[in-house]
């Protein structure tokens, strides 16, 4: 029984090796490249097939008969020649290679060794020792190949590993045989299995080594069917082993339990083998992990990103540019982008195709109903798709791919693509993943484009609102001057000087109103006109002409006057707003003081009051925030905001300090950009009229 078992294992191993190398030989024949490395690999495959067939048919042990000597040494010689060719240039021809002195010497030495070892001149131990030397030569060449591969070590590693393991196995077999003068049967049994197991590493290496140009191709369907058969074989083996143990330990019920288990197991296997879902998932798994991708995704992604970056959203054809980039990402030439709005469809861009017809509109409506909550790409050329089977039949469509565009979890629109029949591609897992990623990138850009357009429109409204707010502030200034004239009219209406001043003020107000109308008509603020201004005189003018109507009337404290080169109208408006705010925050019996001081380098103007004061949080978060007012409808909320920006534009600072219930102080510090006239320091308090 043991002899039969050994015989069967021996033959099975070599039969498997013969079948595996026959398969390898077929793969090599299918490649179109023709070079020295491929020819020697073909020769090595043929010799290995003959070697495996010989030992699966013959009971002879290696190096015991003349035929075994010839076939063993032929295999070793072809392997050495292949390693020498691998160490040579990839462009080396067979004739150039054979003309090398070391190749001719090797062939002569091997021929002599075959003649000597086949005769009875040497003992078995000497023959085994001579073949050990051949193994050592092979190992040395493998080491040189790996060392000289340089940056391509990753490519050569599987090949060197596979040949090193088989050579080391032969070395161990020959070393023990040389020591004891005979072949060890136990080691010999596994030789065919070892050669068969190392072949996948050689296939991987040949696919990796680009210098040889041998592109071994294996059909995806072949790999799928082989995987299913292999899985079924492993499953049946496990089923048989489990059935054996059930029968062994099952007692009187063992036959019943074993039969039931095996029948159910085979039924489960048949169900799984016929399952379309299992086959699809297994095929996707194999394609993802064992085959190269259809596209170079790094290059495709860079091209798409660069095309999107070149799109100018201010141009009217930005949707067209986006569609062109999308079509180029998969090599299609016609399509369109549509957007859903209520119950209608809006075409944003189209390329090389007519407008949507009624059949296409019905198809789009059906897509919305089927996939409103599913991010699913539809290939209308896929006749196995249930949606295609139920909707597409009999319709006139210039569409192949329907790619959804989702924004914020909602179906925003579709990209519809088509191409000539020769250029069409069918959707698989790879293209679905790629197009889903591209559509997400495009959807993000579409959302950004829409947000930019909305932001641009809102910015125009904000600019107009800001301009209107400043105009309203100027109107408040005009109203304050009118109120002041009316207040004094009852006392001074018969005074010629008052009448002259009133007409002069009305003329100034008319000019101001004319400027405001011009701003509203042209939708822009008037240009600044700078002039030399005496700060003390300007403050006095603001107090007497605009702020004297409200109590408490501000007081001016002049320590040192300064002359600034500044926009007088804007600066007076800023001063009025700050003083007016101080008056609103202070009771009639309180105080509002304006102090003008300065040095040779800067002006320091302080507006202080004894009003209600402000908290630190209010100063930090609300005081300078535009359109945030504590006066209700009476204020616009831009006085402090405008003052801060005006001072900062001039390179100055606006410093605020306040204590709730005690009052506030606003300090304006401005650099003196022009010659200043310094008045004598006065401690006199001038009260505004």
HUVENUR-V799353 format. One record per residue. N is the residue number from 0. RES is the residue in one small letter. SS is DSSP state (H for helix, E for strand, L for the rest). Layout:
BEGIN
n=N res=RES ss=SS
n=N res=RES ss=SS
END
This chain:
BEGIN
n=0 res=x ss=L
n=1 res=x ss=H
n=2 res=x ss=H
n=3 res=x ss=H
n=4 res=x ss=H
n=5 res=x ss=H
n=6 res=x ss=H
n=7 res=x ss=H
n=8 res=x ss=H
n=9 res=x ss=H
n=10 res=x ss=H
n=11 res=x ss=H
n=12 res=x ss=H
n=13 res=x ss=H
n=14 res=x ss=H
n=15 res=x ss=H
n=16 res=x ss=H
n=17 res=x ss=H
n=18 res=x ss=H
n=19 res=x ss=H
n=20 res=x ss=H
n=21 res=x ss=H
n=22 res=x ss=H
n=23 res=x ss=H
n=24 res=x ss=H
n=25 res=x ss=H
n=26 res=x ss=H
n=27 res=x ss=H
n=28 res=x ss=H
n=29 res=x ss=H
n=30 res=x ss=L
n=31 res=x ss=L
n=32 res=x ss=L
n=33 res=x ss=L
n=34 res=x ss=L
n=35 res=x ss=H
n=36 res=x ss=H
n=37 res=x ss=H
n=38 res=x ss=H
n=39 res=x ss=H
n=40 res=x ss=H
n=41 res=x ss=H
n=42 res=x ss=H
n=43 res=x ss=H
n=44 res=x ss=H
n=45 res=x ss=H
n=46 res=x ss=H
n=47 res=x ss=H
n=48 res=x ss=H
n=49 res=x ss=H
n=50 res=x ss=H
n=51 res=x ss=H
n=52 res=x ss=H
n=53 res=x ss=H
n=54 res=x ss=H
n=55 res=x ss=H
n=56 res=x ss=H
n=57 res=x ss=L
n=58 res=x ss=L
n=59 res=x ss=L
n=60 res=x ss=L
n=61 res=x ss=L
n=62 res=x ss=L
n=63 res=x ss=L
n=64 res=x ss=L
n=65 res=x ss=H
n=66 res=x ss=H
n=67 res=x ss=H
n=68 res=x ss=H
n=69 res=x ss=H
n=70 res=x ss=H
n=71 res=x ss=H
n=72 res=x ss=H
n=73 res=x ss=H
n=74 res=x ss=H
n=75 res=x ss=H
n=76 res=x ss=H
n=77 res=x ss=H
n=78 res=x ss=H
n=79 res=x ss=H
n=80 res=x ss=H
n=81 res=x ss=H
n=82 res=x ss=H
n=83 res=x ss=H
n=84 res=x ss=H
n=85 res=x ss=H
n=86 res=x ss=H
n=87 res=x ss=L
n=88 res=x ss=L
n=89 res=x ss=L
n=90 res=x ss=L
n=91 res=x ss=L
n=92 res=x ss=L
n=93 res=x ss=H
n=94 res=x ss=H
n=95 res=x ss=H
n=96 res=x ss=H
n=97 res=x ss=H
n=98 res=x ss=L
n=99 res=x ss=L
n=100 res=x ss=H
n=101 res=x ss=H
n=102 res=x ss=H
n=103 res=x ss=H
n=104 res=x ss=H
n=105 res=x ss=H
n=106 res=x ss=H
n=107 res=x ss=H
n=108 res=x ss=H
n=109 res=x ss=H
n=110 res=x ss=H
n=111 res=x ss=H
n=112 res=x ss=H
n=113 res=x ss=H
n=114 res=x ss=H
n=115 res=x ss=H
n=116 res=x ss=H
n=117 res=x ss=H
n=118 res=x ss=L
n=119 res=x ss=L
n=120 res=x ss=L
n=121 res=x ss=L
n=122 res=x ss=L
n=123 res=x ss=H
n=124 res=x ss=H
n=125 res=x ss=H
n=126 res=x ss=H
n=127 res=x ss=H
n=128 res=x ss=H
n=129 res=x ss=H
n=130 res=x ss=H
n=131 res=x ss=H
n=132 res=x ss=H
n=133 res=x ss=H
n=134 res=x ss=H
n=135 res=x ss=H
n=136 res=x ss=H
n=137 res=x ss=H
n=138 res=x ss=H
n=139 res=x ss=H
n=140 res=x ss=H
n=141 res=x ss=H
n=142 res=x ss=H
n=143 res=x ss=H
n=144 res=x ss=H
n=145 res=x ss=H
n=146 res=x ss=H
n=147 res=x ss=H
n=148 res=x ss=L
n=149 res=x ss=H
n=150 res=x ss=H
n=151 res=x ss=H
n=152 res=x ss=H
n=153 res=x ss=H
n=154 res=x ss=H
n=155 res=x ss=H
n=156 res=x ss=H
n=157 res=x ss=H
n=158 res=x ss=H
n=159 res=x ss=H
n=160 res=x ss=H
n=161 res=x ss=H
n=162 res=x ss=H
n=163 res=x ss=H
n=164 res=x ss=H
n=165 res=x ss=H
n=166 res=x ss=H
n=167 res=x ss=H
n=168 res=x ss=H
n=169 res=x ss=H
n=170 res=x ss=H
n=171 res=x ss=H
n=172 res=x ss=H
n=173 res=x ss=H
n=174 res=x ss=H
n=175 res=x ss=H
n=176 res=x ss=H
n=177 res=x ss=H
n=178 res=x ss=H
n=179 res=x ss=H
n=180 res=x ss=L
n=181 res=x ss=L
n=182 res=x ss=L
n=183 res=x ss=L
n=184 res=x ss=H
n=185 res=x ss=H
n=186 res=x ss=H
n=187 res=x ss=H
n=188 res=x ss=H
n=189 res=x ss=L
n=190 res=x ss=H
n=191 res=x ss=H
n=192 res=x ss=H
n=193 res=x ss=H
n=194 res=x ss=H
n=195 res=x ss=H
n=196 res=x ss=H
n=197 res=x ss=H
n=198 res=x ss=H
n=199 res=x ss=H
n=200 res=x ss=H
n=201 res=x ss=H
n=202 res=x ss=H
n=203 res=x ss=H
n=204 res=x ss=H
n=205 res=x ss=H
n=206 res=x ss=H
n=207 res=x ss=H
n=208 res=x ss=L
n=209 res=x ss=L
n=210 res=x ss=L
n=211 res=x ss=L
n=212 res=x ss=L
n=213 res=x ss=L
n=214 res=x ss=L
n=215 res=x ss=L
n=216 res=x ss=L
n=217 res=x ss=L
n=218 res=x ss=L
n=219 res=x ss=H
n=220 res=x ss=H
n=221 res=x ss=H
n=222 res=x ss=H
n=223 res=x ss=H
n=224 res=x ss=H
n=225 res=x ss=H
n=226 res=x ss=H
n=227 res=x ss=H
n=228 res=x ss=H
n=229 res=x ss=H
n=230 res=x ss=H
n=231 res=x ss=H
n=232 res=x ss=H
n=233 res=x ss=H
n=234 res=x ss=H
n=235 res=x ss=H
n=236 res=x ss=H
n=237 res=x ss=H
n=238 res=x ss=H
n=239 res=x ss=H
n=240 res=x ss=H
n=241 res=x ss=H
n=242 res=x ss=H
n=243 res=x ss=H
n=244 res=x ss=H
n=245 res=x ss=H
n=246 res=x ss=H
n=247 res=x ss=H
n=248 res=x ss=H
n=249 res=x ss=L
n=250 res=x ss=H
n=251 res=x ss=H
n=252 res=x ss=H
n=253 res=x ss=H
n=254 res=x ss=H
n=255 res=x ss=H
n=256 res=x ss=H
n=257 res=x ss=H
n=258 res=x ss=H
n=259 res=x ss=H
n=260 res=x ss=H
n=261 res=x ss=H
n=262 res=x ss=H
n=263 res=x ss=H
n=264 res=x ss=H
n=265 res=x ss=H
n=266 res=x ss=H
n=267 res=x ss=H
n=268 res=x ss=H
n=269 res=x ss=H
n=270 res=x ss=H
n=271 res=x ss=H
n=272 res=x ss=H
n=273 res=x ss=H
n=274 res=x ss=L
n=275 res=x ss=H
n=276 res=x ss=H
n=277 res=x ss=H
n=278 res=x ss=H
n=279 res=x ss=H
n=280 res=x ss=H
n=281 res=x ss=H
n=282 res=x ss=H
n=283 res=x ss=H
n=284 res=x ss=H
n=285 res=x ss=H
n=286 res=x ss=H
n=287 res=x ss=H
n=288 res=x ss=H
n=289 res=x ss=H
n=290 res=x ss=L
n=291 res=x ss=L
n=292 res=x ss=L
n=293 res=x ss=L
n=294 res=x ss=L
n=295 res=x ss=L
n=296 res=x ss=H
n=297 res=x ss=H
n=298 res=x ss=H
n=299 res=x ss=H
n=300 res=x ss=H
n=301 res=x ss=H
n=302 res=x ss=H
n=303 res=x ss=H
n=304 res=x ss=H
n=305 res=x ss=H
n=306 res=x ss=H
n=307 res=x ss=H
n=308 res=x ss=H
n=309 res=x ss=L
n=310 res=x ss=L
n=311 res=x ss=L
n=312 res=x ss=L
n=313 res=x ss=L
n=314 res=x ss=L
n=315 res=x ss=L
n=316 res=x ss=L
n=317 res=x ss=H
n=318 res=x ss=H
n=319 res=x ss=H
n=320 res=x ss=H
n=321 res=x ss=H
n=322 res=x ss=H
n=323 res=x ss=H
n=324 res=x ss=H
n=325 res=x ss=H
n=326 res=x ss=H
n=327 res=x ss=H
n=328 res=x ss=L
n=329 res=x ss=L
n=330 res=x ss=L
n=331 res=x ss=L
n=332 res=x ss=L
n=333 res=x ss=E
n=334 res=x ss=E
n=335 res=x ss=E
n=336 res=x ss=E
n=337 res=x ss=E
n=338 res=x ss=E
n=339 res=x ss=E
n=340 res=x ss=E
n=341 res=x ss=L
n=342 res=x ss=L
n=343 res=x ss=E
n=344 res=x ss=E
n=345 res=x ss=E
n=346 res=x ss=E
n=347 res=x ss=E
n=348 res=x ss=E
n=349 res=x ss=E
n=350 res=x ss=E
n=351 res=x ss=L
n=352 res=x ss=L
n=353 res=x ss=L
n=354 res=x ss=L
n=355 res=x ss=L
n=356 res=x ss=L
n=357 res=x ss=H
n=358 res=x ss=H
n=359 res=x ss=H
n=360 res=x ss=H
n=361 res=x ss=H
n=362 res=x ss=H
n=363 res=x ss=H
n=364 res=x ss=H
n=365 res=x ss=H
n=366 res=x ss=H
n=367 res=x ss=H
n=368 res=x ss=H
n=369 res=x ss=H
n=370 res=x ss=H
n=371 res=x ss=L
n=372 res=x ss=L
n=373 res=x ss=L
n=374 res=x ss=L
n=375 res=x ss=L
n=376 res=x ss=L
n=377 res=x ss=E
n=378 res=x ss=E
n=379 res=x ss=L
n=380 res=x ss=L
n=381 res=x ss=L
n=382 res=x ss=L
n=383 res=x ss=L
n=384 res=x ss=L
n=385 res=x ss=H
n=386 res=x ss=H
n=387 res=x ss=H
n=388 res=x ss=H
n=389 res=x ss=H
n=390 res=x ss=H
n=391 res=x ss=L
n=392 res=x ss=L
n=393 res=x ss=L
n=394 res=x ss=L
n=395 res=x ss=L
n=396 res=x ss=L
n=397 res=x ss=L
n=398 res=x ss=L
n=399 res=x ss=L
n=400 res=x ss=E
n=401 res=x ss=E
n=402 res=x ss=E
n=403 res=x ss=E
n=404 res=x ss=E
n=405 res=x ss=E
n=406 res=x ss=E
n=407 res=x ss=L
n=408 res=x ss=L
n=409 res=x ss=E
n=410 res=x ss=E
n=411 res=x ss=E
n=412 res=x ss=E
n=413 res=x ss=E
n=414 res=x ss=E
n=415 res=x ss=E
n=416 res=x ss=E
n=417 res=x ss=E
n=418 res=x ss=L
n=419 res=x ss=L
n=420 res=x ss=H
n=421 res=x ss=H
n=422 res=x ss=H
n=423 res=x ss=L
n=424 res=x ss=L
n=425 res=x ss=L
n=426 res=x ss=L
n=427 res=x ss=L
n=428 res=x ss=H
n=429 res=x ss=H
n=430 res=x ss=H
n=431 res=x ss=H
n=432 res=x ss=H
n=433 res=x ss=H
n=434 res=x ss=H
n=435 res=x ss=H
n=436 res=x ss=H
n=437 res=x ss=H
n=438 res=x ss=H
n=439 res=x ss=H
n=440 res=x ss=H
n=441 res=x ss=H
n=442 res=x ss=H
n=443 res=x ss=H
n=444 res=x ss=H
n=445 res=x ss=H
n=446 res=x ss=H
n=447 res=x ss=H
n=448 res=x ss=H
n=449 res=x ss=H
n=450 res=x ss=H
n=451 res=x ss=H
n=452 res=x ss=H
n=453 res=x ss=H
n=454 res=x ss=H
n=455 res=x ss=H
n=456 res=x ss=H
n=457 res=x ss=H
n=458 res=x ss=H
n=459 res=x ss=H
n=460 res=x ss=H
n=461 res=x ss=H
n=462 res=x ss=H
n=463 res=x ss=H
n=464 res=x ss=H
n=465 res=x ss=H
n=466 res=x ss=H
n=467 res=x ss=H
n=468 res=x ss=H
n=469 res=x ss=H
n=470 res=x ss=H
n=471 res=x ss=H
n=472 res=x ss=H
n=473 res=x ss=H
n=474 res=x ss=H
n=475 res=x ss=H
n=476 res=x ss=H
n=477 res=x ss=H
n=478 res=x ss=H
n=479 res=x ss=H
n=480 res=x ss=H
n=481 res=x ss=H
n=482 res=x ss=H
n=483 res=x ss=H
n=484 res=x ss=H
n=485 res=x ss=H
n=486 res=x ss=H
n=487 res=x ss=H
n=488 res=x ss=H
n=489 res=x ss=H
n=490 res=x ss=H
n=491 res=x ss=H
n=492 res=x ss=L
n=493 res=x ss=L
n=494 res=x ss=L
n=495 res=x ss=H
n=496 res=x ss=H
n=497 res=x ss=H
n=498 res=x ss=H
n=499 res=x ss=H
n=500 res=x ss=H
n=501 res=x ss=H
n=502 res=x ss=H
n=503 res=x ss=H
n=504 res=x ss=H
n=505 res=x ss=H
n=506 res=x ss=H
n=507 res=x ss=H
n=508 res=x ss=H
n=509 res=x ss=H
n=510 res=x ss=H
n=511 res=x ss=H
n=512 res=x ss=H
n=513 res=x ss=H
n=514 res=x ss=H
n=515 res=x ss=H
n=516 res=x ss=H
n=517 res=x ss=H
n=518 res=x ss=H
n=519 res=x ss=H
n=520 res=x ss=H
n=521 res=x ss=H
n=522 res=x ss=L
n=523 res=x ss=L
n=524 res=x ss=L
n=525 res=x ss=L
n=526 res=x ss=L
n=527 res=x ss=L
n=528 res=x ss=L
n=529 res=x ss=E
n=530 res=x ss=E
n=531 res=x ss=E
n=532 res=x ss=E
n=533 res=x ss=E
n=534 res=x ss=H
n=535 res=x ss=H
n=536 res=x ss=H
n=537 res=x ss=H
n=538 res=x ss=H
n=539 res=x ss=H
n=540 res=x ss=H
n=541 res=x ss=H
n=542 res=x ss=H
n=543 res=x ss=H
n=544 res=x ss=H
n=545 res=x ss=H
n=546 res=x ss=H
n=547 res=x ss=L
n=548 res=x ss=L
n=549 res=x ss=L
n=550 res=x ss=L
n=551 res=x ss=L
n=552 res=x ss=L
n=553 res=x ss=L
n=554 res=x ss=E
n=555 res=x ss=E
n=556 res=x ss=E
n=557 res=x ss=E
n=558 res=x ss=L
n=559 res=x ss=L
n=560 res=x ss=L
n=561 res=x ss=L
n=562 res=x ss=E
n=563 res=x ss=E
n=564 res=x ss=E
n=565 res=x ss=E
n=566 res=x ss=E
n=567 res=x ss=H
n=568 res=x ss=H
n=569 res=x ss=H
n=570 res=x ss=H
n=571 res=x ss=H
n=572 res=x ss=H
n=573 res=x ss=H
n=574 res=x ss=H
n=575 res=x ss=H
n=576 res=x ss=H
n=577 res=x ss=H
n=578 res=x ss=H
n=579 res=x ss=H
n=580 res=x ss=H
n=581 res=x ss=H
n=582 res=x ss=H
n=583 res=x ss=H
n=584 res=x ss=L
n=585 res=x ss=L
n=586 res=x ss=L
n=587 res=x ss=L
n=588 res=x ss=L
n=589 res=x ss=L
n=590 res=x ss=L
n=591 res=x ss=E
n=592 res=x ss=E
n=593 res=x ss=E
n=594 res=x ss=E
n=595 res=x ss=E
n=596 res=x ss=E
n=597 res=x ss=E
n=598 res=x ss=L
n=599 res=x ss=L
n=600 res=x ss=L
n=601 res=x ss=E
n=602 res=x ss=E
n=603 res=x ss=E
n=604 res=x ss=E
n=605 res=x ss=E
n=606 res=x ss=E
n=607 res=x ss=E
n=608 res=x ss=E
n=609 res=x ss=L
n=610 res=x ss=L
n=611 res=x ss=L
n=612 res=x ss=L
n=613 res=x ss=L
n=614 res=x ss=L
n=615 res=x ss=H
n=616 res=x ss=H
n=617 res=x ss=H
n=618 res=x ss=H
n=619 res=x ss=H
n=620 res=x ss=H
n=621 res=x ss=L
n=622 res=x ss=L
n=623 res=x ss=L
n=624 res=x ss=L
n=625 res=x ss=L
n=626 res=x ss=L
n=627 res=x ss=L
n=628 res=x ss=L
n=629 res=x ss=L
n=630 res=x ss=L
n=631 res=x ss=H
n=632 res=x ss=H
n=633 res=x ss=H
n=634 res=x ss=L
n=635 res=x ss=L
n=636 res=x ss=L
n=637 res=x ss=L
n=638 res=x ss=H
n=639 res=x ss=H
n=640 res=x ss=H
n=641 res=x ss=H
n=642 res=x ss=H
n=643 res=x ss=H
n=644 res=x ss=H
n=645 res=x ss=H
n=646 res=x ss=H
n=647 res=x ss=H
n=648 res=x ss=H
n=649 res=x ss=L
n=650 res=x ss=L
n=651 res=x ss=L
n=652 res=x ss=E
n=653 res=x ss=E
n=654 res=x ss=E
n=655 res=x ss=E
n=656 res=x ss=E
n=657 res=x ss=E
n=658 res=x ss=E
n=659 res=x ss=L
n=660 res=x ss=L
n=661 res=x ss=L
n=662 res=x ss=E
n=663 res=x ss=E
n=664 res=x ss=E
n=665 res=x ss=E
n=666 res=x ss=E
n=667 res=x ss=E
n=668 res=x ss=E
n=669 res=x ss=E
n=670 res=x ss=E
n=671 res=x ss=L
n=672 res=x ss=L
n=673 res=x ss=L
n=674 res=x ss=L
n=675 res=x ss=L
n=676 res=x ss=L
n=677 res=x ss=L
n=678 res=x ss=L
n=679 res=x ss=L
n=680 res=x ss=L
n=681 res=x ss=L
n=682 res=x ss=L
n=683 res=x ss=L
n=684 res=x ss=E
n=685 res=x ss=E
n=686 res=x ss=E
n=687 res=x ss=L
n=688 res=x ss=L
END
